[in-house]
Amino acid sequence: MEEQHPETTNDIGVPKSAERRRRLKGERGEGVISAAIAVLIMAFLGAAMWVGFQQMWKTTEATTNDKITQIGSE
C-alpha cells in the first residue's frame, strides 16, 4: 500500500483536499439561504413599521384637524 504524506491526509488517511471538498459541498448555498431569511425578516419589519406609521399618521391627522377646528371656532 502506498503511504501518503501525513500533512495532506486526515487521521483516517483521506486526502485533506477531498475532505475539504466534501465539507464545502455540504455547506453549498448556506449563504444564499441566510441572506434570503435576512431579507424576509427585513421585509416583515418594514411592513410592520409601515402599518405602525400609517396608524400614527391617521391619529396625528385627526388630532391636528380637531385642534384646528377648535382654534377656528373660538
C-alpha positions in Angstrom: 0.0 0.0 0.0 1.3 3.4 -0.9 1.9 5.7 2.1 0.6 9.2 1.8 2.3 12.3 3.2 0.9 12.9 6.7 0.4 16.7 6.1 -2.0 16.0 3.2 -4.2 13.4 4.8 -6.5 13.4 7.8 -6.5 10.9 10.7 -8.0 8.1 8.7 -5.9 8.6 5.6 -8.4 10.5 3.4 -6.7 13.3 1.5 -7.5 16.7 3.1 -8.4 18.2 -0.3 -11.2 15.5 -0.7 -12.3 16.1 2.8 -12.4 19.9 2.3 -14.4 19.5 -1.0 -16.9 17.2 0.7 -17.4 19.6 3.6 -17.8 22.6 1.3 -20.2 20.7 -0.9 -22.4 20.1 2.1 -22.4 23.8 3.0 -23.2 25.0 -0.5 -26.0 27.5 -0.6 -25.9 28.3 3.1 -25.0 32.0 2.4 -27.9 32.4 0.0 -30.4 30.8 2.4 -29.2 33.0 5.2 -29.4 36.1 3.0 -32.9 35.2 1.9 -34.0 34.8 5.5 -32.5 38.1 6.4 -34.3 39.8 3.5 -37.6 38.2 4.6 -37.1 39.4 8.2 -36.3 42.9 7.0 -39.4 42.9 4.7 -41.7 41.9 7.6 -40.1 44.5 9.8 -40.6 47.1 7.1 -44.2 46.2 6.6 -44.9 46.3 10.4 -43.2 49.7 10.6 -45.3 51.0 7.7 -48.5 49.8 9.3 -47.5 51.5 12.5 -46.6 54.7 10.7 -49.9 54.8 8.9 -51.8 54.3 12.2 -49.7 57.0 13.9 -50.2 59.4 10.9 -54.0 58.9 11.0 -54.1 59.6 14.7 -52.0 62.7 14.4 -54.0 63.9 11.4 -57.3 63.5 13.3 -55.9 65.3 16.4 -54.5 68.1 14.3 -57.8 68.6 12.5 -59.7 68.6 15.8 -57.3 71.3 17.2 -57.6 73.4 14.1 -61.4 73.2 14.3 -61.3 74.2 18.0 -59.0 77.2 17.2 -61.1 78.2 14.2 -64.4 78.2 16.2 -63.1 80.3 19.1 
